[in-house]
Amino acid sequence: MRVITICTVSLFLFGSISFAANNKVGYINLQRLVNESKMGKSAREDILKMRREKEKAVAAKQNQINRLRNEINTKAASMSAAEKQDKVEALKKLYKDFQRMVADAKEDISREDRELVALILKKADDILKKVAKKKRFSIILKDPNAIGYLDPDVDITDLVLKELNKK
């Protein structure tokens, strides 16, 4: 039994060594593709513009809430009970709308960001494959969390960026 285990481990080790000797592993930094490509920079500007517009709308809604709250606080003594109740209900509705607006804005921005990344990765995928074949890489890693150490020589991000920016 012990001999079989030793043989199995030996075959695994020798197989791993031959794989490493015959195959080349590369890496691409997806975040750099998104941040440094012409397409990514342009889309980021659009997302920032959308974010500013949504922030303005949220700020306007917040101002409505503050004005109504101040009105209730300053004029509460002179209001009838029914009028005060109506104002409080209106304030609750405004606040609920405000919360929904903030959540929708966050989701819209997040969705746009995901769509941007997906679009860039789709366009970069063919380029990535061409660069990998040209440079004779057998494997290209995309997940930075799976890497303990990265030799700069296996990072092909610059090559892919260069080709992506030509389009």
C-alpha positions in Angstrom: 0.0 0.0 0.0 2.8 2.3 0.9 4.6 1.6 -2.4 1.4 2.5 -4.4 1.1 5.8 -2.5 4.8 6.7 -3.1 4.4 5.9 -6.8 1.2 8.0 -7.1 2.8 11.0 -5.4 6.0 10.6 -7.6 3.9 10.5 -10.8 2.0 13.5 -9.7 5.2 15.5 -8.9 6.9 14.5 -12.1 3.7 15.2 -14.1 3.5 18.6 -12.5 7.2 19.3 -13.3 6.7 18.4 -16.9 3.6 20.5 -17.2 5.5 23.5 -15.7 8.4 22.9 -18.1 6.3 22.7 -21.2 3.6 25.3 -20.5 3.7 29.0 -20.0 1.3 30.7 -17.6 0.4 34.4 -18.0 -1.7 36.9 -16.2 -4.0 39.8 -17.1 -5.1 42.5 -14.8 -8.8 43.1 -15.6 -9.1 46.2 -13.4 -6.3 47.9 -15.4 -8.1 47.0 -18.7 -11.2 48.7 -17.4 -9.4 51.7 -15.9 -6.8 52.3 -18.5 -8.4 51.5 -21.9 -9.8 54.3 -24.0 -13.2 52.6 -23.9 -13.1 52.2 -20.1 -12.0 55.9 -19.5 -14.8 57.1 -21.7 -17.4 54.9 -20.0 -16.1 56.0 -16.6 -16.7 59.6 -17.5 -20.3 58.7 -18.5 -20.8 56.9 -15.2 -19.4 59.8 -13.3 -21.8 62.2 -15.2 -24.7 59.9 -14.4 -23.6 59.7 -10.7 -23.5 63.6 -10.5 -27.0 63.8 -12.0 -28.4 61.3 -9.5 -26.6 63.0 -6.6 -28.3 66.3 -7.7 -31.7 64.6 -7.7 -31.1 63.0 -4.3 -29.9 66.4 -2.9 -33.1 68.1 -4.2 -35.3 65.4 -2.6 -33.3 65.8 0.7 -33.9 69.6 0.5 -37.7 69.0 0.1 -37.6 66.8 3.2 -35.6 69.4 5.2 -38.0 72.2 4.2 -41.1 70.2 5.1 -39.5 69.1 8.4 -38.6 72.7 9.2 -42.1 73.8 8.3 -43.6 71.2 10.6 -41.2 72.1 13.5 -41.7 75.9 13.2 -45.4 76.0 12.5 -46.6 73.0 14.4 -48.2 75.2 17.2 -50.3 77.2 14.7 -51.5 74.1 12.7 -54.6 72.2 13.2 -54.3 68.5 14.2 -55.5 67.4 10.8 -53.1 69.8 9.0 -50.2 68.6 11.1 -51.1 65.0 10.5 -51.2 65.6 6.7 -47.8 67.3 6.8 -46.3 64.4 8.8 -47.7 61.9 6.4 -46.3 63.9 3.5 -42.9 63.9 5.2 -43.0 60.2 5.7 -43.9 59.7 2.0 -41.1 62.1 0.9 -38.6 60.2 3.1 -39.8 56.8 1.7 -39.4 58.2 -1.9 -36.0 59.5 -0.9 -34.8 56.1 0.3 -36.1 54.4 -2.8 -34.4 57.1 -5.0 -31.1 56.5 -3.2 -31.3 52.7 -3.6 -32.3 53.0 -7.3 -29.4 55.4 -7.9 -26.9 53.0 -6.4 -28.3 50.1 -8.3 -28.3 52.0 -11.6 -24.7 53.0 -11.1 -23.7 49.5 -10.1 -25.5 48.0 -13.1 -23.8 50.5 -15.5 -20.4 49.6 -14.0 -21.0 45.8 -14.4 -22.1 46.4 -18.0 -19.0 48.4 -18.7 -16.7 45.7 -17.3 -18.6 43.0 -19.3 -18.4 45.0 -22.5 -14.6 45.7 -22.2 -13.9 42.0 -21.3 -15.9 40.8 -24.3 -13.9 43.1 -26.6 -10.7 42.2 -24.9 -11.3 38.4 -25.0 -10.4 38.0 -28.7 -7.3 40.2 -28.2 -6.3 38.2 -25.1 -6.6 34.9 -27.1 -4.5 36.3 -29.9 -1.8 37.7 -27.6 -1.7 34.4 -25.6 -1.3 32.4 -28.8 1.4 34.7 -30.2 3.3 34.6 -26.9 2.7 30.9 -26.6 0.9 31.0 -23.2 -1.0 27.8 -22.3 -2.9 29.5 -19.4 -3.9 33.1 -18.7 -5.1 33.9 -15.2 -7.7 36.6 -14.6 -8.2 36.3 -10.9 -5.8 38.4 -8.8 -6.9 36.6 -5.6 -5.6 33.3 -7.0 -2.1 34.6 -7.3 0.4 34.6 -4.4 3.3 36.0 -6.5 3.3 37.5 -10.0 6.4 37.8 -12.1 6.1 41.0 -14.2 7.2 39.0 -17.3 4.0 37.0 -17.3 1.7 40.0 -17.0 0.3 40.6 -20.5 -2.0 43.4 -19.6 0.0 46.1 -21.4 0.0 44.0 -24.6 -3.8 43.6 -24.5 -4.4 47.2 -23.6 -2.3 48.3 -26.5 -4.3 46.2 -28.9 -7.6 47.1 -27.3 -6.9 50.9 -27.6 -6.2 50.5 -31.3 -9.9 49.7 -31.9 
